[in-house]
Amino acid sequence: MIRWTAGGSKAASASSCSGAGLGARSGRGAGSRLRSSTTTPPPPISSGRHVRSYNHLQGDMRRRKLFSFQKFFLRIDKNGKVNGTKSKDDPLSILEITSVDVGVVAIKGLNSNHYLAISRRGELYGAREFGVDCTLKERIEENGYNTYASAEWRNKKRQMFVGLNVHGKPLRGKKTRRKNTATHFLPIMA
């Protein structure tokens, strides 16, 4: 039998709990108090946000071809010139995308051995050595395409993106925007 106490909480009478063993099943009897004291206490609640570890993503390497919305494959030639090609079989369009940090990648031409870079002025070029210009922020857009923006440089507080125009020529970073489809690329397995 359950009766209400003056404080508004439930209390079981001794006659009903002892006869049928309801106290152990309902979690209200003396037996349940003994079980709860032997369990470990919950971990303390930390103040602030849980810090996640993404160390497993660093150094991840993917071999891809970047196919632009303008129907060009991004390529970096042996002289460090960046442009687009319509040829699927161009060996200079095979790129190695390496994760540097969370959301930050480095793109290297596999055959040209140059890194895709955006200068402070927003020009696309191939750098022989990995440097500050070579870090790019990778983001998947709503349409399923990826955009690559300079992680280091901005133009009047706006990000500068990797992009190819309708003729396969690189766009100046200062002229690019995230929503502009000239900056959208599909990573295709090479």
PLY file of the C-alpha trace (Angstrom):
ply
format ascii 1.0
element vertex 190
property float x
property float y
property float z
element edge 189
property int vertex1
property int vertex2
end_header
0.00 0.00 0.00
1.34 3.44 -0.91
0.50 6.44 1.21
1.39 10.09 0.78
3.52 11.82 3.41
3.23 15.44 4.50
6.04 16.50 2.16
4.18 15.17 -0.90
6.43 12.13 -1.47
5.36 8.49 -1.61
6.03 6.10 1.27
5.31 2.34 1.28
3.86 0.74 4.36
5.73 -2.20 5.87
2.82 -4.62 5.62
2.48 -4.45 1.82
6.20 -4.56 1.02
7.14 -7.49 3.19
4.32 -9.82 2.15
4.71 -9.84 -1.63
8.29 -8.65 -2.06
7.13 -5.55 -3.93
9.80 -3.36 -2.40
12.62 -5.05 -4.31
10.78 -4.97 -7.64
9.45 -1.45 -7.43
12.77 0.03 -6.31
11.30 1.53 -3.15
12.13 -0.99 -0.42
15.13 -1.51 1.86
16.72 -3.99 -0.56
16.94 -1.37 -3.31
18.64 1.08 -0.97
21.43 -1.45 -0.39
21.90 -1.99 -4.12
22.09 1.71 -4.92
24.80 2.33 -2.31
27.10 -0.24 -3.92
26.95 1.29 -7.42
29.51 3.83 -8.53
28.47 7.47 -8.50
27.95 9.22 -11.86
30.94 11.18 -13.20
31.04 14.84 -12.22
29.52 17.24 -14.70
32.25 19.31 -16.32
31.79 22.98 -16.81
32.02 24.04 -20.44
31.87 22.24 -23.73
33.14 18.72 -24.31
36.41 18.86 -26.22
36.48 16.39 -29.07
39.62 14.76 -30.38
40.06 14.67 -34.16
43.64 13.41 -34.19
42.61 10.43 -36.32
41.71 12.83 -39.15
45.08 14.56 -39.29
47.34 13.28 -42.03
44.51 11.54 -43.89
45.49 11.36 -47.59
43.05 10.99 -50.47
43.86 10.68 -54.17
41.24 12.59 -56.13
40.51 14.63 -59.24
38.66 17.86 -58.59
35.91 18.23 -61.17
34.52 21.76 -61.29
30.91 22.80 -61.78
32.16 24.37 -65.04
33.06 20.83 -66.34
36.84 21.11 -65.95
39.32 19.02 -64.02
41.64 21.16 -61.87
45.29 20.60 -62.81
48.66 21.85 -61.60
51.40 21.61 -64.23
55.13 21.10 -63.66
55.82 24.85 -63.80
53.28 25.59 -61.05
50.56 26.93 -63.36
46.99 26.16 -62.25
44.17 25.75 -64.78
41.42 23.40 -65.90
41.39 20.62 -68.48
38.53 18.75 -70.17
40.65 15.60 -70.48
39.83 12.83 -67.99
43.16 11.15 -68.60
45.43 14.11 -67.84
48.01 12.83 -65.30
48.52 16.38 -63.99
44.92 16.49 -62.75
45.49 13.72 -60.18
45.70 15.45 -56.81
46.55 14.30 -53.31
44.34 15.92 -50.66
45.95 15.73 -47.22
44.23 16.73 -44.00
46.34 19.25 -42.08
43.86 20.13 -39.34
40.11 19.82 -38.77
38.51 21.22 -41.92
41.88 22.34 -43.32
43.58 20.52 -46.19
46.62 20.75 -48.44
46.21 19.83 -52.12
49.26 18.55 -53.98
49.58 17.66 -57.65
50.79 14.08 -57.67
52.76 14.25 -60.92
53.75 17.92 -60.83
54.83 17.77 -57.16
53.43 21.30 -56.54
50.94 22.36 -53.86
47.82 24.33 -54.77
48.21 27.78 -53.19
46.39 31.10 -52.98
48.58 34.18 -52.62
47.75 37.18 -50.46
46.51 38.95 -53.61
44.19 36.04 -54.39
46.12 34.45 -57.27
46.11 30.67 -57.70
49.49 29.07 -58.28
51.45 25.88 -57.64
54.00 26.16 -54.82
57.02 23.86 -54.83
57.23 23.83 -51.01
54.35 23.60 -48.54
53.79 26.99 -46.91
51.19 29.35 -45.47
49.56 29.90 -48.87
48.91 26.16 -49.27
46.45 25.68 -46.40
42.86 25.56 -47.62
39.58 25.27 -45.75
37.44 22.48 -47.20
33.67 22.76 -46.90
30.87 20.62 -48.31
28.12 22.84 -49.70
24.37 22.19 -49.80
24.50 20.99 -53.41
27.07 18.28 -52.55
30.04 20.11 -54.09
33.14 21.10 -52.11
34.61 24.59 -51.84
38.22 25.37 -50.97
39.04 28.73 -49.39
42.36 30.11 -48.23
42.81 29.37 -44.52
45.28 32.25 -44.15
44.30 35.11 -46.43
41.14 37.17 -46.72
40.05 40.06 -48.90
38.23 42.75 -46.92
37.10 40.13 -44.37
35.76 37.87 -47.17
37.18 34.45 -47.87
39.03 33.83 -51.13
38.12 30.60 -52.93
39.72 28.32 -55.49
37.73 28.67 -58.71
37.81 28.11 -62.47
35.91 30.22 -65.02
34.00 28.86 -68.03
37.24 28.71 -70.07
39.17 26.73 -67.42
41.28 29.70 -66.29
41.77 30.29 -62.56
39.63 32.98 -60.98
41.17 35.64 -58.79
40.36 34.96 -55.15
39.09 38.51 -54.68
36.35 37.89 -57.25
35.08 34.60 -55.77
32.22 33.90 -53.37
31.03 30.71 -51.71
27.70 30.64 -53.57
29.38 31.19 -56.96
29.28 27.83 -58.75
32.66 28.53 -60.35
34.18 27.71 -56.95
32.37 24.35 -56.57
34.29 21.10 -57.08
33.42 17.41 -56.92
36.23 15.19 -55.61
36.30 12.14 -57.92
38.31 9.00 -57.17
41.48 8.89 -59.28
0 1
1 2
2 3
3 4
4 5
5 6
6 7
7 8
8 9
9 10
10 11
11 12
12 13
13 14
14 15
15 16
16 17
17 18
18 19
19 20
20 21
21 22
22 23
23 24
24 25
25 26
26 27
27 28
28 29
29 30
30 31
31 32
32 33
33 34
34 35
35 36
36 37
37 38
38 39
39 40
40 41
41 42
42 43
43 44
44 45
45 46
46 47
47 48
48 49
49 50
50 51
51 52
52 53
53 54
54 55
55 56
56 57
57 58
58 59
59 60
60 61
61 62
62 63
63 64
64 65
65 66
66 67
67 68
68 69
69 70
70 71
71 72
72 73
73 74
74 75
75 76
76 77
77 78
78 79
79 80
80 81
81 82
82 83
83 84
84 85
85 86
86 87
87 88
88 89
89 90
90 91
91 92
92 93
93 94
94 95
95 96
96 97
97 98
98 99
99 100
100 101
101 102
102 103
103 104
104 105
105 106
106 107
107 108
108 109
109 110
110 111
111 112
112 113
113 114
114 115
115 116
116 117
117 118
118 119
119 120
120 121
121 122
122 123
123 124
124 125
125 126
126 127
127 128
128 129
129 130
130 131
131 132
132 133
133 134
134 135
135 136
136 137
137 138
138 139
139 140
140 141
141 142
142 143
143 144
144 145
145 146
146 147
147 148
148 149
149 150
150 151
151 152
152 153
153 154
154 155
155 156
156 157
157 158
158 159
159 160
160 161
161 162
162 163
163 164
164 165
165 166
166 167
167 168
168 169
169 170
170 171
171 172
172 173
173 174
174 175
175 176
176 177
177 178
178 179
179 180
180 181
181 182
182 183
183 184
184 185
185 186
186 187
187 188
188 189
